[in-house]
Amino acid sequence: ITALRPDLTLVHGACADEFGNVVLFPPFGEGAYAAYAARRGVIASVERILTASEMRGLEDRVVIPGQRVLGLCEAPMGAHPQSLRVPSVPGVAGYLEDYDFIEEIADRCAAEERGRKWYDEWVLGVGSHAGYLAKLGKDRRAALRREEQDEAPAVTLQEPTEQEQLIVLGARAVAERVRSGGYDTLLAGIGSSHMSAWLAAELLRRDGYDVKVAAELGAYGFTPADGDVFLFSLRHAARSEALTGIAEILGGMVAANPRALGVLGAAEVAPDGSINTSLSASGRWLTGSGGANDIASTTDCVVIATATPRRFVDRLAYRTSPGDRVVEVVSQFGRFARSDGAFRVRSVLVRDQVPDEPGALEEYARTQVGARTRWAAEAGGVVAEKPIGDDELDILRRLDPHGRYR
């Protein structure tokens, strides 16, 4: 693999001294590797530049030494709309993710002309960082520094949606694997997969199983805060047993831990369990690998994805991650186990009337597979999943009261 050696690396830190020593607090994500890899060095912005006396006591928090820093400036809230954790720096406060801002970017940049207008408004039009902060407004900035959440909306009882079915069936698969396989750590990819991991961890906790949930950017052993579904939220970091970085999570707590179980999503999944999260069939860029390949290549995995003919495919448009370590694939209508190298449906969640006669459940399963996937519609020894339970739905809806993932 060719080394990635950028000319410059841009970094936003919590603070720095006048010599350019930059302080970062965990979770570190990629950490300082890009700063050390830069051929010329680092251009850094920080919330505040401290005096030498103010910097005393933070020496062990310096992640990027001044020798690497070419330029330094103050930029309060410079990580916005992302978050910044700052537990103990004089005159500096951290802030949370600005979800509304991120959703606005995604919405407006979905079309080229609207994206250009957004860029003109928020990048070119503000004139400076001070102008950007002024446009955000004092009230919005203050709200992002509050740790407490607004009261979640009441969730009315109703039939589970297909997304809720997917998440619950995924959680059941994960929980069963933990009980039978002795796994002690869950590493979840973002999306329905991490909601399944969170739900499974809570169901297991209620049954007396202590399984740790980890997020690849550096959070370990965390209990997710109800109402905040972002996998990497600082609210979850505050409820963690340890905070570190990607190398420690993916390299140490997953790849080096034989009792870790990966919980992954997929844009496409093939019958052998290999997955694509990189390119669509038309060549459009998706999310990329992220940590998916690291996880799928080194530890057992459960793949959780909504079954459609464009997602459960016979051949991937691009192979991001191998399927060798995939032990189960879960859809919104049932779960798939490996048989002679390929995955075949082994359980179905019955929402329609199925005749009480031999072979009827298998025929129902074949119909679901044939209609919703491009996989072979083979079914044998299929069992019925129990109906979605009120306890499962209650936990899930408390975790995600706004229904962002369900």
Wavefront OBJ file of the C-alpha trace (Angstrom):
o trace
v 0.000 0.000 0.000
v 1.411 3.388 -0.985
v 1.829 5.700 1.997
v -0.567 8.653 2.104
v 1.653 11.733 2.338
v -0.324 14.977 1.969
v 1.531 18.261 1.608
v -0.549 19.847 4.361
v -2.900 18.588 7.051
v -5.666 20.802 8.446
v -6.516 20.283 12.117
v -8.963 21.891 14.531
v -8.030 21.448 18.181
v -9.338 22.437 21.565
v -6.468 24.820 22.251
v -2.768 25.437 21.654
v 0.021 27.536 23.090
v 1.907 30.235 21.205
v 4.496 27.627 20.166
v 1.867 25.680 18.220
v 1.498 22.685 20.540
v -2.068 21.554 19.810
v -4.289 19.898 22.422
v -6.887 17.338 21.355
v -9.191 15.369 23.634
v -10.474 11.862 22.943
v -12.233 10.301 21.192
v -9.435 10.937 18.718
v -10.800 9.345 15.548
v -7.862 9.190 13.124
v -5.647 10.877 15.712
v -2.344 12.527 14.834
v -1.288 10.211 11.999
v -2.253 12.640 9.228
v -0.376 15.436 10.991
v 2.818 13.406 11.132
v 2.351 12.204 7.537
v 2.162 15.726 6.060
v 5.299 16.507 4.050
v 5.296 20.187 4.951
v 3.277 20.221 8.155
v 0.023 21.299 9.775
v -2.180 24.362 9.579
v -4.151 24.399 12.821
v -7.140 26.271 14.144
v -8.143 26.063 17.804
v -10.875 27.319 20.078
v -8.366 29.431 21.988
v -4.620 30.124 22.059
v -3.401 29.856 25.651
v -0.518 31.504 27.420
v 2.346 29.347 28.669
v 1.019 29.524 32.227
v -2.506 28.509 31.143
v -1.026 25.591 29.211
v 0.629 24.077 32.288
v -1.067 20.840 33.241
v -2.107 20.094 29.664
v 1.245 18.730 28.502
v -0.113 15.181 28.407
v -2.966 16.375 26.185
v -0.736 17.706 23.405
v -1.312 15.455 20.395
v 0.377 17.547 17.701
v 3.715 19.110 18.700
v 4.507 22.640 17.606
v 7.386 21.444 15.432
v 4.772 20.133 12.969
v 2.655 23.311 12.931
v 3.210 25.865 10.159
v 0.346 28.201 11.022
v -2.076 28.680 13.910
v -5.222 30.755 14.409
v -8.128 31.076 16.823
v -11.492 29.941 15.445
v -14.155 29.506 18.155
v -16.574 26.698 17.246
v -14.242 25.857 14.390
v -15.394 22.236 14.265
v -19.041 23.213 13.606
v -21.298 21.528 12.530
v -19.336 18.663 14.080
v -18.850 18.473 17.832
v -15.817 19.111 20.008
v -15.165 17.586 23.404
v -13.328 19.938 25.784
v -13.437 18.655 29.374
v -10.885 20.893 31.107
v -9.443 23.972 29.404
v -9.668 27.462 30.933
v -11.951 29.708 28.920
v -12.974 26.994 26.451
v -16.236 25.042 26.305
v -17.112 22.118 24.081
v -20.220 21.777 21.941
v -22.463 19.141 20.415
v -23.215 18.212 16.814
v -25.573 20.580 14.991
v -27.927 17.988 13.522
v -30.267 20.535 11.945
v -27.356 22.188 10.130
v -26.012 18.845 8.889
v -29.450 17.821 7.616
v -29.807 21.176 5.844
v -26.459 20.646 4.110
v -27.475 17.150 2.991
v -30.834 18.376 1.721
v -29.591 21.436 -0.147
v -26.493 19.789 -1.585
v -28.500 16.889 -3.002
v -29.059 19.057 -6.101
v -26.192 20.947 -7.750
v -27.867 24.363 -8.056
v -29.179 24.322 -4.474
v -25.759 23.168 -3.326
v -24.106 26.133 -5.056
v -26.537 28.518 -3.387
v -25.785 26.976 0.000
v -22.047 27.371 -0.638
v -22.495 30.992 -1.675
v -24.585 31.674 1.428
v -22.558 29.877 4.098
v -18.993 29.898 2.732
v -18.474 32.803 0.367
v -21.204 35.055 1.696
v -20.165 35.235 5.361
v -16.813 36.849 4.581
v -14.935 35.506 7.595
v -15.159 33.087 10.490
v -16.596 35.884 12.626
v -19.252 36.388 9.957
v -20.009 32.661 9.998
v -20.529 32.709 13.777
v -22.709 35.802 13.499
v -24.872 34.094 10.885
v -25.255 31.061 13.142
v -26.545 33.363 15.839
v -25.969 33.595 19.558
v -28.959 31.461 20.536
v -28.009 28.609 18.220
v -24.429 28.607 19.447
v -25.580 28.590 23.069
v -27.973 25.698 22.410
v -25.113 23.568 21.096
v -23.269 23.996 24.385
v -26.171 22.568 26.410
v -25.694 18.957 27.454
v -29.337 18.313 28.286
v -31.709 17.328 25.500
v -35.123 18.692 24.713
v -37.940 16.469 25.912
v -38.518 13.672 23.446
v -41.911 13.490 21.731
v -44.354 10.915 23.016
v -44.374 7.793 20.853
v -47.836 6.385 20.263
v -48.326 2.641 20.216
v -48.663 1.342 16.686
v -47.743 -1.622 14.548
v -44.010 -1.945 13.906
v -42.732 -0.464 10.670
v -40.547 -2.490 8.318
v -37.502 -0.584 9.571
v -38.427 -1.480 13.140
v -38.786 -5.105 12.081
v -35.302 -4.953 10.567
v -33.742 -3.445 13.681
v -35.491 -5.849 16.059
v -34.647 -8.952 14.011
v -31.068 -7.692 13.826
v -30.984 -7.232 17.588
v -32.293 -10.753 18.106
v -29.576 -12.156 15.853
v -26.862 -10.232 17.701
v -28.201 -11.187 21.131
v -28.413 -14.872 20.202
v -24.835 -14.806 18.907
v -23.612 -13.225 22.147
v -25.425 -15.807 24.263
v -24.230 -18.796 22.248
v -20.801 -17.589 21.135
v -19.476 -15.788 24.200
v -18.839 -12.472 22.440
v -18.082 -9.614 24.826
v -17.760 -6.586 22.498
v -20.067 -5.213 19.790
v -18.611 -2.929 17.121
v -21.427 -1.405 15.091
v -21.424 0.358 11.756
v -23.627 3.414 11.380
v -27.312 3.078 10.490
v -29.838 0.366 11.274
v -26.898 -1.823 12.275
v -25.914 0.360 15.223
v -29.532 0.641 16.340
v -29.708 -3.177 16.361
v -26.475 -3.356 18.356
v -27.768 -0.835 20.909
v -31.081 -2.663 21.257
v -29.330 -6.023 21.588
v -26.986 -4.685 24.269
v -29.910 -3.418 26.342
v -31.868 -6.661 25.978
v -28.755 -8.610 26.977
v -28.123 -6.321 29.943
v -31.636 -7.022 31.213
v -30.852 -10.740 30.983
v -27.611 -10.361 32.930
v -25.118 -10.336 30.036
v -22.446 -7.637 30.174
v -21.503 -6.871 26.571
v -19.550 -3.729 25.675
v -20.603 -1.460 22.811
v -17.819 0.287 20.887
v -17.761 2.928 18.144
v -14.802 3.041 15.776
v -13.911 6.717 16.323
v -12.832 5.850 19.860
v -15.699 5.229 22.303
v -15.717 1.956 24.257
v -18.175 0.526 26.754
v -20.795 3.232 26.301
v -24.499 3.269 27.032
v -26.287 5.337 24.369
v -28.289 8.320 25.547
v -31.990 7.947 24.776
v -33.106 10.287 22.012
v -29.682 10.801 20.399
v -29.240 8.312 17.570
v -25.961 9.626 16.135
v -23.426 6.827 16.595
v -20.556 9.199 17.421
v -22.450 11.715 19.574
v -20.531 13.262 22.455
v -23.497 12.420 24.675
v -22.513 8.776 24.263
v -18.833 9.588 24.776
v -19.747 11.043 28.161
v -21.294 7.664 29.065
v -18.258 5.587 28.009
v -15.866 3.460 30.028
v -12.927 4.499 27.835
v -12.192 7.025 25.091
v -9.406 6.426 22.597
v -9.019 6.349 18.783
v -9.642 4.316 15.654
v -6.403 2.342 15.806
v -7.097 1.205 19.365
v -10.743 0.289 18.676
v -10.386 -1.433 15.295
v -6.891 -2.763 15.885
v -6.942 -3.591 19.580
v -10.522 -4.111 20.713
v -11.789 -5.750 17.507
v -9.037 -7.320 15.375
v -7.037 -8.490 18.395
v -10.112 -9.596 20.364
v -11.488 -13.032 19.372
v -14.681 -12.252 21.304
v -15.625 -9.157 19.260
v -18.712 -9.263 17.032
v -19.115 -6.796 14.177
v -22.586 -5.484 13.321
v -22.565 -4.017 9.811
v -24.907 -2.451 7.279
v -24.592 -2.706 3.506
v -25.545 -0.858 0.344
v -25.291 -4.229 -1.394
v -24.839 -7.707 0.031
v -24.061 -10.804 -2.042
v -25.163 -14.390 -1.289
v -21.695 -15.177 0.111
v -21.962 -12.336 2.649
v -19.533 -9.951 0.957
v -20.722 -6.343 1.043
v -20.477 -3.109 -0.906
v -20.537 0.293 0.758
v -18.376 2.085 -1.817
v -19.923 2.427 -5.294
v -23.436 2.037 -6.695
v -24.119 0.049 -9.853
v -24.141 3.360 -11.770
v -20.715 4.276 -10.384
v -22.016 6.793 -7.871
v -19.875 7.166 -4.751
v -21.559 5.920 -1.576
v -20.124 6.205 1.924
v -16.895 4.303 1.389
v -15.470 1.559 3.539
v -14.947 3.463 6.751
v -14.094 0.726 9.216
v -16.232 -1.911 7.474
v -13.363 -3.757 5.802
v -11.247 -3.675 8.967
v -14.129 -5.254 10.870
v -15.287 -7.768 8.251
v -11.720 -8.933 7.566
v -10.816 -9.601 11.182
v -13.842 -10.653 13.219
v -17.191 -12.450 13.023
v -19.988 -10.226 11.721
v -23.751 -9.937 11.439
v -24.917 -7.948 8.389
v -28.197 -6.037 8.771
v -29.820 -4.482 5.698
v -33.245 -3.778 4.221
v -33.975 -6.404 1.580
v -34.648 -5.020 -1.898
v -33.607 -6.395 -5.294
v -31.094 -3.531 -5.553
v -29.542 -4.321 -2.172
v -29.626 -8.135 -1.885
v -27.890 -8.753 -5.211
v -26.443 -11.773 -6.979
v -23.263 -9.843 -7.785
v -21.776 -6.743 -6.151
v -21.086 -3.577 -8.128
v -17.995 -3.174 -5.931
v -16.567 -5.438 -3.235
v -15.763 -3.332 -0.179
v -15.536 -6.101 2.415
v -15.196 -9.897 2.276
v -17.943 -12.195 3.504
v -15.772 -14.943 5.001
v -16.419 -13.857 8.606
v -20.124 -13.036 8.138
v -22.095 -15.457 10.302
v -25.620 -14.181 9.624
v -27.502 -11.786 7.334
v -30.692 -10.110 8.560
v -33.492 -8.457 6.589
v -36.809 -6.881 7.567
v -38.700 -10.103 6.831
v -36.299 -12.769 8.070
v -32.840 -14.027 8.888
v -30.365 -15.890 6.683
v -27.839 -18.553 7.681
v -24.980 -19.938 5.602
v -25.611 -23.179 3.713
v -22.947 -24.643 1.392
v -21.178 -21.303 1.212
v -24.227 -19.159 0.417
v -26.825 -17.643 2.705
v -30.329 -19.113 2.719
v -33.384 -17.916 4.610
v -33.837 -19.784 7.889
v -36.503 -17.762 9.708
v -39.310 -15.424 8.667
v -41.449 -12.881 10.448
v -44.971 -13.718 9.333
v -47.202 -10.663 8.867
v -49.810 -12.382 6.669
v -51.954 -15.454 7.100
v -49.998 -18.623 6.359
v -51.891 -21.924 6.111
v -51.166 -24.358 8.923
v -49.983 -27.141 6.662
v -46.641 -28.783 5.792
v -44.429 -26.662 3.564
v -46.537 -23.516 3.860
v -43.925 -21.594 5.846
v -41.185 -22.551 3.382
v -43.358 -21.394 0.489
v -44.021 -18.092 2.270
v -40.271 -17.675 2.796
v -39.525 -18.433 -0.862
v -42.108 -15.862 -1.933
v -40.528 -13.195 0.271
v -37.007 -13.957 -0.956
v -38.117 -13.999 -4.590
v -39.980 -10.701 -4.339
v -37.492 -8.763 -2.229
v -34.067 -10.046 -3.302
v -32.056 -11.383 -6.221
v -30.899 -14.319 -4.141
v -31.856 -17.918 -4.799
v -35.350 -18.477 -3.422
v -34.434 -21.681 -1.628
v -35.883 -22.466 1.778
v -35.752 -25.521 3.987
v -36.223 -25.989 7.699
v -37.595 -22.456 8.024
v -38.948 -21.405 11.415
v -41.291 -18.550 12.273
v -39.942 -15.576 14.193
v -42.004 -14.655 17.228
v -43.988 -11.423 16.816
v -42.187 -8.168 17.593
v -42.499 -7.676 21.359
v -43.708 -4.592 23.193
v -40.487 -4.548 25.233
v -38.365 -4.555 22.074
v -40.381 -1.722 20.551
v -40.389 0.276 23.782
v -36.584 0.241 24.061
v -36.132 1.038 20.365
v -38.609 3.909 20.390
v -37.014 5.411 23.481
v -33.629 5.253 21.782
v -35.057 6.820 18.612
v -38.176 8.814 19.564
v -37.990 10.972 16.420
v -37.905 7.937 14.129
v -34.733 8.874 12.260
v -33.762 5.229 11.766
v -37.063 3.457 12.283
l 1 2 3 4 5 6 7 8 9 10 11 12 13 14 15 16 17 18 19 20 21 22 23 24 25 26 27 28 29 30 31 32 33 34 35 36 37 38 39 40 41 42 43 44 45 46 47 48 49 50 51 52 53 54 55 56 57 58 59 60 61 62 63 64 65 66 67 68 69 70 71 72 73 74 75 76 77 78 79 80 81 82 83 84 85 86 87 88 89 90 91 92 93 94 95 96 97 98 99 100 101 102 103 104 105 106 107 108 109 110 111 112 113 114 115 116 117 118 119 120 121 122 123 124 125 126 127 128 129 130 131 132 133 134 135 136 137 138 139 140 141 142 143 144 145 146 147 148 149 150 151 152 153 154 155 156 157 158 159 160 161 162 163 164 165 166 167 168 169 170 171 172 173 174 175 176 177 178 179 180 181 182 183 184 185 186 187 188 189 190 191 192 193 194 195 196 197 198 199 200 201 202 203 204 205 206 207 208 209 210 211 212 213 214 215 216 217 218 219 220 221 222 223 224 225 226 227 228 229 230 231 232 233 234 235 236 237 238 239 240 241 242 243 244 245 246 247 248 249 250 251 252 253 254 255 256 257 258 259 260 261 262 263 264 265 266 267 268 269 270 271 272 273 274 275 276 277 278 279 280 281 282 283 284 285 286 287 288 289 290 291 292 293 294 295 296 297 298 299 300 301 302 303 304 305 306 307 308 309 310 311 312 313 314 315 316 317 318 319 320 321 322 323 324 325 326 327 328 329 330 331 332 333 334 335 336 337 338 339 340 341 342 343 344 345 346 347 348 349 350 351 352 353 354 355 356 357 358 359 360 361 362 363 364 365 366 367 368 369 370 371 372 373 374 375 376 377 378 379 380 381 382 383 384 385 386 387 388 389 390 391 392 393 394 395 396 397 398 399 400 401 402 403 404 405 406
